[in-house]
Amino acid sequence: MKLSAPTLLSFNGGYVDTAGFLALHGLFATHVTGNFVTFGASLAYGTSGALTKLLALPVFCIVVMLVRLLGAELPKRGLDRLRELLFLKVVLLAVTDLMAFRWGPFVDGDAWRAIFTGLTLVAAMAVQNAVHRVHLPKSPPSTIMTGNATQMMIDIPDLVSGNLPADKRQVTLDRVRALASGIAMFALGCAAAAMIFLGFGMWVFVLPPVIGLASALVAKSALDAT
């Protein structure tokens, strides 16, 4: 499996979502609409972290809009949009890492330190979502696997049936490979985050900035080669 920017982003997506969920009282930093469910559960069971879950979607939306505006300005200054925006995500992940070390573990999910840490993590993944949608539109989404799995299950019967024309068959086969790669890397990220959190606690937040930096450098190399 080639470690391209999309596959690294998928690993990071699964890793960060699992790390945030485990360390920040059920917060989904990547798949933010999942917080509607966990917010309801927090209210029903009286568990902490409800405010962070409530704020996650508006923070996510605001950051996506800001990324869009920033992306339009960067070329005017002679800067590469994809590279610089991925570096911005790395900075936000690194800040989250520092806050987790300084303030964690978070016993109370409604404490301002936990809220601030969680929303910074959400902001970082909002950058990834926006960057992937705008700059890597041909790659499968790196943060929400339901749509990817659905498309893959649609494509596989088409391939098996043998009814596709040769040109469409190759396109479909390439898409299935990309989808399978993304899903596998996302799942691997989830598993890695769970194991590291169980063994090392807040050290779980060390890896995302590293993976984020690697994806930025790979993306830059790919652009330079074209």
C-alpha positions in Angstrom: 0.0 0.0 0.0 1.5 3.3 -1.1 1.7 5.9 1.6 0.3 8.8 -0.3 -1.2 11.9 1.2 -4.8 10.5 1.0 -3.8 7.3 2.8 -2.0 9.2 5.5 -4.9 11.5 5.9 -7.2 8.5 6.3 -5.0 7.0 9.0 -5.0 10.4 10.8 -8.7 10.7 10.5 -9.4 7.4 12.2 -6.6 7.9 14.8 -7.7 11.4 15.8 -11.4 10.4 16.0 -10.6 7.5 18.3 -8.1 9.5 20.4 -10.6 12.3 20.9 -13.4 9.9 21.7 -11.3 8.1 24.4 -9.5 11.1 25.9 -12.2 13.8 25.7 -15.4 12.1 26.9 -16.8 10.8 23.7 -15.9 13.7 21.4 -15.8 13.1 17.7 -13.2 15.5 16.3 -13.2 14.1 12.8 -16.8 12.9 12.2 -18.3 15.9 14.0 -22.0 15.2 13.2 -21.6 12.1 15.3 -21.5 14.5 18.3 -25.3 14.9 17.8 -25.7 11.4 19.1 -23.1 11.6 21.9 -24.6 15.0 22.9 -27.9 13.4 23.3 -26.4 10.5 25.3 -24.6 13.0 27.6 -27.9 14.7 28.4 -29.7 11.3 28.8 -27.1 9.8 31.1 -25.8 13.0 32.8 -22.2 12.4 31.6 -19.8 15.2 31.1 -18.6 16.8 27.9 -22.0 17.9 26.5 -20.9 21.5 25.9 -17.9 20.5 23.8 -20.1 18.2 21.7 -22.6 21.0 21.3 -19.9 23.5 20.1 -18.1 21.1 17.9 -20.3 21.6 14.8 -20.3 25.4 14.8 -16.6 25.5 15.4 -16.1 23.0 12.6 -18.2 25.1 10.2 -16.5 28.4 11.1 -13.0 26.9 10.6 -14.0 25.4 7.2 -15.2 28.8 6.0 -12.0 30.4 7.2 -9.9 27.8 5.5 -11.8 28.5 2.3 -11.0 32.2 2.6 -7.4 31.6 3.6 -6.9 29.2 0.6 -8.0 32.0 -1.7 -5.4 34.4 -0.3 -2.4 32.1 -0.2 -1.6 32.0 -3.9 -1.6 35.8 -4.0 1.3 35.7 -1.7 3.1 33.1 -3.7 2.3 30.2 -1.3 1.1 26.8 -2.1 -2.4 26.3 -0.7 -2.4 22.5 -0.1 1.0 22.5 1.6 0.4 25.6 3.8 -3.1 24.5 4.9 -1.8 21.0 5.8 0.9 22.7 7.8 -1.8 24.7 9.6 -3.4 21.5 10.6 -0.1 20.2 11.9 0.2 23.4 14.1 -3.3 22.9 15.5 -2.6 19.2 16.2 0.7 20.2 18.0 -1.2 22.7 20.1 -3.7 20.1 21.0 -0.8 17.8 22.0 0.7 20.4 24.3 -2.6 21.1 26.0 -3.3 17.4 26.5 0.1 17.0 28.2 -0.3 20.2 30.2 -3.9 19.7 31.3 -4.8 16.0 30.8 -6.0 13.5 31.7 -9.4 15.2 31.6 -11.5 14.0 34.5 -14.2 16.5 33.8 -15.3 16.9 30.2 -17.1 20.2 31.0 -14.0 21.9 32.4 -12.8 24.8 30.3 -9.4 23.1 29.7 -11.1 20.0 28.2 -13.4 22.1 26.1 -10.6 24.2 24.7 -8.5 21.1 24.0 -11.4 19.4 22.3 -12.3 22.3 20.1 -8.7 22.8 19.0 -8.7 19.2 17.9 -12.0 19.8 16.1 -10.5 22.8 14.3 -7.5 20.8 13.2 -9.7 18.2 11.6 -12.0 20.8 10.1 -8.9 22.0 8.2 -8.3 18.4 7.0 -11.9 18.0 5.9 -11.9 21.3 3.9 -8.4 20.6 2.4 -9.4 17.2 1.2 -12.7 18.3 -0.3 -11.2 21.2 -2.2 -7.7 20.0 -3.1 -8.0 16.2 -3.3 -11.5 15.8 -4.7 -10.6 12.7 -6.7 -9.5 10.8 -3.5 -12.1 9.1 -1.3 -13.0 11.1 1.9 -10.5 10.6 4.7 -12.8 11.2 7.6 -16.2 9.6 7.0 -16.1 5.9 5.9 -19.8 5.2 5.6 -20.0 6.7 2.1 -16.8 5.0 1.1 -18.0 1.6 2.3 -21.4 2.1 0.5 -19.6 3.0 -2.8 -17.3 0.1 -2.5 -20.2 -2.4 -2.0 -21.9 -0.9 -5.1 -18.7 -1.2 -7.2 -17.8 -4.8 -6.2 -20.9 -6.4 -7.7 -20.5 -4.4 -10.9 -16.9 -5.7 -11.2 -18.0 -9.3 -10.4 -20.9 -9.2 -12.9 -18.6 -8.6 -15.8 -21.1 -6.3 -17.4 -18.9 -3.1 -17.3 -17.2 -1.9 -20.5 -13.5 -2.1 -20.4 -12.9 1.6 -19.8 -15.5 1.8 -17.0 -14.2 -1.4 -15.5 -10.7 0.0 -15.0 -12.1 3.2 -13.5 -14.2 1.2 -11.1 -11.4 -1.1 -10.2 -9.1 1.9 -9.4 -11.8 3.4 -7.3 -12.3 0.2 -5.3 -8.6 0.0 -4.6 -8.5 3.6 -3.4 -11.6 3.1 -1.3 -10.2 -0.1 0.2 -6.9 1.6 1.0 -8.7 4.5 2.7 -11.0 2.3 4.8 -8.1 0.1 5.8 -5.9 3.0 6.9 -8.8 4.6 8.8 -9.4 1.4 10.7 -5.6 1.0 11.3 -5.6 4.5 12.8 -8.5 3.7 15.0 -6.8 0.6 16.3 -3.5 2.3 16.8 -5.0 5.2 18.8 -7.0 2.8 21.1 -3.9 0.7 21.9 -1.7 3.7 22.5 -4.3 5.4 24.7 -4.7 2.3 26.8 -1.0 1.9 27.2 0.2 5.5 27.5 -2.8 7.8 28.1 -2.2 11.4 26.9 0.8 10.3 24.8 -1.8 9.3 22.3 -1.8 12.9 21.0 1.9 12.8 20.0 1.4 10.9 16.8 -1.2 13.0 14.9 1.2 16.0 14.3 3.8 13.6 13.0 1.4 11.9 10.6 0.1 15.3 9.6 3.6 16.6 8.8 4.3 13.5 6.8 1.1 14.0 4.7 2.0 17.6 4.1 5.5 16.6 2.9 4.1 13.9 0.7 1.5 16.2 -0.8 4.2 18.8 -1.5 6.4 16.2 -3.2 3.5 15.1 -5.4 2.9 18.7 -6.4 6.5 19.3 -7.1 6.7 16.3 -9.3 3.8 17.4 -11.6 
